[in-house]
Amino acid sequence: MRNLFKTPKTILLAVIVFITARSTAQLTPTTSGYAPVNGIKVYYEVYGQGTPLILLHGAFYTISMNWSQLLPDLAKTHKVIALEMQGHGHSPYSDRKLSITALASDVAGVMDFLKIDSADVAGYSMGGSIAYQFAVTYPKRLRRLVIISSTYKNSGWIPAVNGGFKDFKPEFFDNTPIKTGYDAVAPDKTKWRKWVEQMVAFAADPFDVGDANIAKITAPVLIISGDNDGLDKIELAKTYNLLGGGVSADLAPMPKSHLAIVPSQSHVGLMMQTATILTYLNDFLK
């Protein structure tokens, strides 16, 4: 989750509700381990067989927190590679400055380690921003791209979201399920406060992959957004236009990229709509 909602307490409550709601489903990975990339170690889990599908989680989440409800079905048709980005979950904390560019490079590094030439990539929130950067930097390694409630630039969020971390304090996460989940799997639990401080700084750091770069993406893209998920829908429409959408498909060919707006959904609530998201993914990732 990058730049989310307008008050720290609202952010924290939404994240806790999301984690609690998704903590029941479990699936054992076929393999798991650490990939040494760019001077750090990135934890990964592999499920199923088929076309490779890389999953990139939201900020503060782990694989289980973000994807547990979707993994059993996705693994029926894909070789799913779920990552935990720098400092998240099992991946060790690093003093390396967090950036969308560095994290996208980590994704490519994990693919190299696992000997995966190209893959479908799906990212939620922070993971979606990383996925956009990956698509621009490594176009030949991308088959299809799925973006869930995310943007490639700060101005893709409404103003209230961009100001969400202005008064955020790291101690807001103490004594929460996020801290409990961190303590359960983090290699070094003493890095908790440093990691949260790093993430808060990262969330406040402006980023922009670039309109011209997005327009150059040739892979099909599926964008899934909640109607009230904090994304600026005018900017979202511009994004879809850059990807070849926004035409009259009765007068011109149907675009290869798709846009889905799910009604009555927030940023966090959207990821709870497992059946809806699976329907879109199964139709798109063929």
Steps between C-alpha positions, in 0.01 A plus 500: 500500500659822390360841609170370632202684653501828685571420865749261663229340715284434193795341322584281794141386559453411134821298489415312819152411372651380173761283668250347742256419221765327289686301760293179471598355161834321481679318219836330529753613236668240283830679555619809684827673575713810464632654180819707535436812291649849492682455829194382695303175540141476373275226633279315252242221498402290198159336451357287220609448141445675169572848366701696757298761692684733738303654788612828658337595831399833648701700753530347851351172377637149463417236241240347730343831599455611140449188289391205717141501374603509134796260502309168498313587181786678325728200564261274306595665170831679564839459653451773758810673639407720795765739631555684826674825421789656693438490876155341464413164653790256473718739298770658718511869578756699301624857532479528120271790410160378386391608153265371233797461265704293745208275589418439132863402450463253787210335317718452193776364723269238649396398149867458408560290811202275419592489130173659386533684169157665499185497710162650569531754781224607740544769763275652764547858626876542558545178305311654209735798489794259498330302223461813285869576542589139417290519181686812387850385595474135392243491216633178347454314829133587534220292350192663655461762772231524771473816708267493802415832666826668412661772294837580345522854643402696809250710308308181424360520854245755620645781719368351825701186438820681416483674837427181688843451656566863591457444875559125501712362785672159495363413845147488354581147382611375843269243664318424173463183287760650267756496782391148599542380143840665477622338820383160376719491189753786497862378506597780740217630718717782636469678163126560541511871581770577244300319232177685579686833496651404165158410360338824620778699331456292184124561495556876518762504224365628163520262206403507132576226249404741220203535267716449191644180647156360582389572143785279376378189687412245233387217728126471571407670828206435730423783743266420789386788720240556768268788426603667828849358551680835509612496138425814298260362240579778253867401515400134485310565176808676363709198593263269317514727196881482505467122490275512193163496674215748508383437143157419361539126442196504268696720262854374562667177615463410868819603686726224629516677838200502732363723775270375779339732756349301787209683666477588868862407575779670691872445448521234770152357444568434133751223583233326706289446186667169424237361262483822298876532466537133406240538227694787348836326536386169355354677197808716445785261579431244230 
